Amino acid sequence: MTDWTRETLLSHLSYGYSLKDLPPPQRIPSTRLAREATAISSSSIGALDTLPLELLHLILEQTDILTLLRFARTSLRAKSVLSSLHAYNFLLAHAPDALRQLALANLLAAHETRSIYTALLSTACSSCLQPSRATHFYLPSAQRICYSCRTLNPGLWLIPLSFARRCFRLGASSTAKLPLLHFRPDTTGTTTIITSGNRKHKHRRKSEPCVSLRDVRRLAEKVHGSMEEVYRLQTKGGMHASCLMEAYLMQFLRDAPCQPFTPFLLASTGWWEEISEYLARLLDDLGVVGRECVPLPWPDASMVVPSPASTSTSTSTSSSSSSAGDDVMEGYWCQGCSKLAMWYLQGRMEREVYSTLVPGVSDGFETIKALYALAMRVRSKDEFWRHVATCYAVQQNMPDIRLVLGQLHLR
């Protein structure tokens, strides 16, 4: 039997993480200048000196982080103005990982400072619009998303730029302004050992820019006028696919909605698991799997003033997305429950099994919807351990789960 620890078992059975386990943000030390160097009156930022500080802040919030860094290096006066910008200081203190990943992906110049600041203070997922679930920062759009939408929303998937151009018939000039994630080879990488006969040599993964499906779909509709024109060009010029699965992937990316999959879409979409696995292998060759987003600290209650509407909405949805008392900073989704809807569609579940899991639900679409809701439920760590002890799918894949939980003193 495998020697399990709490950490390895949690990673094996769940999707998610605990933001509580992340180290607290480090306070950014301020650089102390000599007294003579702080004479701001001897420094200037040119024509911008005529503007009041409040207006300067509004202008700087609409620029990107890379521009702010370059602006601060022009003069002591510019550095002083930037050091007084609340949004900039707030991001440095509370979202250093997000800024670091934007820099590694060459996206620091792609988003306004205000957009990143707004994402840090927001609480709703920009994809499914559910409150109190958006625990990740999506790099291509600088928005919060929840962990499930990262997988279930094809619009958030990354695809290699060369593949996107072939799939949507776009030229290099058309895609020049897209927000591209381009990780440098020394940050991706990693080298793998290739054996050839009796010789071994290192092979570095290639580096290629990637783009989100949502961005490239919007660009294709803008360039060609409609997706129907893309289909016509594809039919006229051929698929240009290297294999049958790549052709299926191209067709899926052109047809898939740029929104989270609903139970109806899951029921009507064939080859969904195979296509997503093929794309994951394609991105893994580039070393970018899972790097399109980063966990983002949850804003304190003092930072966000909830409106009555948001309060009532979160109250009404708390029963479906999480249990009362759950802390959104600690969210786990059951990997076993995520397979229930697919097992039902494949006829791998007896009627008495799914009628026990979702009692009082009519067979067919309503059952798919109910099983899908089970998969979307987020639990705290303590509730997750109690759940997996009785989860049908977990017991099918890991019959000794109760014994393991007992050995780890989790029951």
TAZI-V68243 format. One record per run of one state. SS is the DSSP state (alpha for helix, beta for strand, coil for the rest). FROM is the first residue (numbers start at 1). TO is the last residue. If there is no record, write none. Layout:
((SS FROM TO) (SS FROM TO))
This chain:
((coil 1 5) (alpha 6 13) (beta 14 18) (alpha 19 21) (coil 22 34) (alpha 35 38) (coil 39 39) (alpha 40 42) (coil 43 45) (alpha 46 50) (coil 51 52) (alpha 53 61) (coil 62 63) (beta 64 64) (alpha 65 72) (coil 73 75) (alpha 76 83) (coil 84 85) (alpha 86 94) (coil 95 95) (alpha 96 104) (coil 105 111) (beta 112 112) (alpha 113 121) (coil 122 123) (beta 124 124) (coil 125 130) (beta 131 131) (coil 132 135) (beta 136 138) (coil 139 142) (beta 143 145) (coil 146 146) (alpha 147 152) (beta 153 153) (alpha 154 156) (coil 157 157) (beta 158 160) (alpha 161 168) (coil 169 180) (beta 181 181) (coil 182 184) (alpha 185 188) (coil 189 190) (beta 191 196) (coil 197 198) (beta 199 204) (coil 205 209) (beta 210 212) (alpha 213 224) (coil 225 226) (alpha 227 237) (coil 238 243) (alpha 244 255) (coil 256 259) (beta 260 260) (coil 261 262) (alpha 263 268) (coil 269 271) (alpha 272 286) (coil 287 292) (beta 293 295) (coil 296 307) (alpha 308 321) (coil 322 329) (beta 330 334) (coil 335 336) (alpha 337 345) (coil 346 350) (alpha 351 357) (coil 358 364) (alpha 365 375) (coil 376 378) (beta 379 379) (coil 380 380) (alpha 381 388) (coil 389 391) (alpha 392 397) (coil 398 400) (alpha 401 407) (coil 408 411))
